[in-house]
Amino acid sequence: MTKHRIVILGAGYAGLPAARRLANQLSHSEVEITMINASACFVERPRLHQWATGQAVRARPLAPYLEQAEVSLHVGKVRAMDLEARQVIVEDAPVRYDTLVYAAGSRTDICSIPGLDRCAHVLNSPGEAGRLGDHLRDLARHQGHRLVVCGGGLTGIEAATETAEQYPSLHVTLVSPREPGHWLSARAQRHLREAFARLRVDVRTGGRVLAVGQDVVRLSDGATLSHDGLLW
């Protein structure tokens, strides 16, 4: 009997649990599960800011997680999807499926704001976190260099505070349309304000980023912020 082929795109926080749960619930004599991922390691995206600030973040190989569940790992980038032919093209080779699980995740948008694609660092991958880390170390060699972090969510908050803690010579500014952590409890918000003050992180709220240049961020309220490095 031909096995039913399940292909899962992406080995992140959605794809990896999906593969393991399917493997636990379905018969391996009837189903064949293949996971396709660009890397052989599990990327903990919420911790990439720690990678950038020089903390010890260990890459976790996917193989041990998948071998236990009898899931095959195909490492490569998906170049195209052919839904009619029921196949995905990985690099140059087709991988056929009967059921496709799309769990490829997301990437930071750097195309919707003029200048971002030329000037901003992002935290999508260990490689990008490493490049940001190299840039931060270069900036920290000189007193008073300015890092602007755009985004008041958890990643922006943690990136700004941990950079300020690791590199006290840097002047860190966190830009957000609303108060960072506005969805948290009053006690948690008070803790954030105290942490920003202790680490000398400037918080700039009320304006949205309209455009960025090599050394300037332009906001919707007419203000401009100078920077030597920009994290989006």
Secondary structure per residue as TSV (DSSP state, phi and psi in degrees):
chain	resnum	aa	ss	phi	psi
A	1	M	-	360.0	134.0
A	2	T	-	-73.0	132.0
A	3	K	-	-75.7	147.1
A	4	H	E	-76.0	125.5
A	5	R	E	-96.9	116.7
A	6	I	E	-106.1	124.8
A	7	V	E	-115.7	129.1
A	8	I	E	-114.2	122.9
A	9	L	E	-95.0	114.9
A	10	G	-	105.4	130.3
A	11	A	-	-117.9	47.0
A	12	G	S	-99.2	-150.5
A	13	Y	T	-70.5	-14.9
A	14	A	T	-99.8	-48.8
A	15	G	H	-66.0	-42.8
A	16	L	H	-65.6	-48.6
A	17	P	H	-62.1	-35.8
A	18	A	H	-61.3	-44.4
A	19	A	H	-63.1	-45.3
A	20	R	H	-67.9	-39.0
A	21	R	H	-70.5	-39.9
A	22	L	H	-62.3	-42.2
A	23	A	H	-63.2	-33.9
A	24	N	H	-76.7	-24.6
A	25	Q	H	-100.8	-16.8
A	26	L	S	-110.8	158.3
A	27	S	-	-82.1	127.0
A	28	H	T	-70.3	-16.9
A	29	S	T	-76.2	-15.8
A	30	E	T	-114.4	-20.4
A	31	V	E	-128.9	140.9
A	32	E	E	-120.7	122.6
A	33	I	E	-111.8	127.9
A	34	T	E	-124.2	132.1
A	35	M	E	-107.5	132.1
A	36	I	E	-111.7	127.2
A	37	N	E	-147.2	147.4
A	38	A	S	-69.0	-21.3
A	39	S	S	-127.6	156.0
A	40	A	S	-85.4	2.8
A	41	C	E	-119.9	154.3
A	42	F	E	-82.2	123.7
A	43	V	-	-97.1	117.1
A	44	E	-	-87.1	84.6
A	45	R	G	-57.7	-37.6
A	46	P	G	-64.3	-10.1
A	47	R	G	-109.1	6.8
A	48	L	H	-67.6	-26.3
A	49	H	H	-64.9	-30.1
A	50	Q	H	-69.8	-38.1
A	51	W	H	-58.6	-45.1
A	52	A	H	-66.7	-29.3
A	53	T	T	-94.3	13.6
A	54	G	T	86.1	10.9
A	55	Q	-	-79.9	155.4
A	56	A	-	-77.8	100.4
A	57	V	-	-116.4	114.4
A	58	R	-	-87.7	131.0
A	59	A	-	-70.6	136.0
A	60	R	E	-106.9	112.0
A	61	P	E	-60.5	141.0
A	62	L	S	-75.5	-28.9
A	63	A	H	-51.0	-47.5
A	64	P	H	-61.2	-36.0
A	65	Y	H	-67.2	-37.2
A	66	L	H	-87.0	-33.9
A	67	E	H	-62.8	-38.0
A	68	Q	H	-61.7	-31.3
A	69	A	H	-96.5	0.8
A	70	E	T	59.8	45.2
A	71	V	-	-108.1	131.2
A	72	S	E	-81.1	142.9
A	73	L	E	-110.7	126.2
A	74	H	E	-115.1	110.0
A	75	V	E	-90.3	123.8
A	76	G	S	165.1	167.2
A	77	K	-	-96.8	134.0
A	78	V	E	-76.3	122.7
A	79	R	E	-96.1	-26.9
A	80	A	E	-161.2	159.8
A	81	M	E	-128.2	131.5
A	82	D	E	-117.7	96.6
A	83	L	T	-70.3	-32.8
A	84	E	T	-68.3	-41.9
A	85	A	T	-84.2	-5.2
A	86	R	T	53.3	61.6
A	87	Q	E	-154.0	153.0
A	88	V	E	-118.1	146.7
A	89	I	E	-99.7	114.6
A	90	V	E	-105.7	116.1
A	91	E	T	56.1	-103.6
A	92	D	T	-119.6	2.9
A	93	A	E	-108.1	138.2
A	94	P	E	-80.3	141.3
A	95	V	E	-121.1	117.7
A	96	R	E	-89.6	152.6
A	97	Y	-	-145.3	160.7
A	98	D	S	-104.1	-35.7
A	99	T	E	-129.2	132.5
A	100	L	E	-116.1	128.5
A	101	V	E	-108.5	115.3
A	102	Y	E	-95.7	106.2
A	103	A	-	-134.4	42.2
A	104	A	-	-75.0	-8.5
A	105	G	-	78.6	-153.8
A	106	S	-	-137.2	166.4
A	107	R	-	-132.0	152.0
A	108	T	-	-66.9	131.9
A	109	D	-	-78.4	115.2
A	110	I	-	-118.6	20.7
A	111	C	S	-110.0	-17.5
A	112	S	S	-84.6	-15.4
A	113	I	S	-113.4	124.3
A	114	P	T	-55.3	129.7
A	115	G	T	94.3	-17.1
A	116	L	H	-60.6	-43.2
A	117	D	H	-64.1	-20.0
A	118	R	H	-97.8	-23.9
A	119	C	H	-118.1	-20.2
A	120	A	-	-97.7	145.9
A	121	H	B	-92.3	149.2
A	122	V	-	-132.9	170.3
A	123	L	-	-124.4	67.0
A	124	N	S	-96.3	-26.5
A	125	S	S	-149.0	162.6
A	126	P	H	-58.4	-35.6
A	127	G	H	-62.8	-43.3
A	128	E	H	-69.0	-37.2
A	129	A	H	-63.9	-38.0
A	130	G	H	-64.7	-40.6
A	131	R	H	-65.9	-39.4
A	132	L	H	-62.9	-42.0
A	133	G	H	-60.0	-42.2
A	134	D	H	-60.8	-41.8
A	135	H	H	-66.4	-41.2
A	136	L	H	-62.6	-41.6
A	137	R	H	-63.4	-38.8
A	138	D	H	-64.7	-44.1
A	139	L	H	-63.4	-39.2
A	140	A	H	-68.8	-12.5
A	141	R	T	-69.9	-14.9
A	142	H	S	-124.6	132.3
A	143	Q	T	-65.7	133.6
A	144	G	T	89.3	3.4
A	145	H	-	-65.1	151.2
A	146	R	E	-113.3	125.4
A	147	L	E	-110.6	127.7
A	148	V	E	-108.3	123.7
A	149	V	E	-106.3	120.9
A	150	C	E	-103.0	115.8
A	151	G	-	130.7	119.7
A	152	G	-	-100.4	20.1
A	153	G	S	-81.4	-170.3
A	154	L	H	-62.5	-39.5
A	155	T	H	-64.9	-44.2
A	156	G	H	-63.8	-43.3
A	157	I	H	-60.3	-48.6
A	158	E	H	-69.9	-38.2
A	159	A	H	-64.1	-43.3
A	160	A	H	-65.4	-47.8
A	161	T	H	-70.6	-40.9
A	162	E	H	-72.9	-31.6
A	163	T	H	-65.3	-44.6
A	164	A	H	-63.0	-36.6
A	165	E	H	-71.7	-40.8
A	166	Q	H	-74.4	-35.5
A	167	Y	-	-126.8	77.2
A	168	P	T	-64.2	-14.6
A	169	S	T	-75.5	-15.8
A	170	L	S	-83.8	146.2
A	171	H	E	-97.2	109.5
A	172	V	E	-104.3	129.6
A	173	T	E	-121.3	132.0
A	174	L	E	-106.3	122.4
A	175	V	E	-108.9	129.4
A	176	S	E	-153.1	139.5
A	177	P	S	-59.7	-36.1
A	178	R	S	-118.5	170.9
A	179	E	-	-59.8	127.1
A	180	P	T	-56.7	132.2
A	181	G	T	74.0	23.4
A	182	H	T	-61.9	-19.4
A	183	W	T	-84.7	-6.0
A	184	L	S	-82.6	171.4
A	185	S	-	-67.7	163.3
A	186	A	H	-59.6	-39.2
A	187	R	H	-64.9	-42.6
A	188	A	H	-66.8	-38.6
A	189	Q	H	-64.2	-38.9
A	190	R	H	-63.5	-40.6
A	191	H	H	-61.4	-42.1
A	192	L	H	-61.0	-46.9
A	193	R	H	-60.1	-40.7
A	194	E	H	-66.1	-39.0
A	195	A	H	-66.3	-42.8
A	196	F	H	-60.0	-43.0
A	197	A	H	-66.4	-43.5
A	198	R	H	-63.3	-38.1
A	199	L	H	-92.0	0.7
A	200	R	T	59.2	42.4
A	201	V	-	-90.5	119.1
A	202	D	E	-77.4	134.5
A	203	V	E	-112.2	123.4
A	204	R	E	-116.3	111.2
A	205	T	E	-118.8	167.3
A	206	G	S	101.0	-16.5
A	207	G	-	-129.3	146.2
A	208	R	-	-96.6	150.8
A	209	V	E	-73.1	125.9
A	210	L	E	-100.3	-36.8
A	211	A	E	-161.8	157.4
A	212	V	E	-134.6	150.8
A	213	G	-	-126.6	-175.3
A	214	Q	S	-60.3	-25.3
A	215	D	S	-139.9	14.7
A	216	V	E	-147.7	146.3
A	217	V	E	-117.8	128.5
A	218	R	E	-106.1	129.2
A	219	L	E	-107.1	161.0
A	220	S	T	-68.5	-19.4
A	221	D	T	-87.9	8.1
A	222	G	S	94.0	-9.5
A	223	A	-	-79.2	157.8
A	224	T	E	-128.9	145.8
A	225	L	E	-123.4	129.8
A	226	S	E	-80.6	147.7
A	227	H	-	-149.4	153.8
A	228	D	S	-107.6	-12.6
A	229	G	E	-156.2	145.6
A	230	L	E	-133.6	126.4
A	231	L	E	-111.9	123.3
A	232	W	-	-103.4	360.0
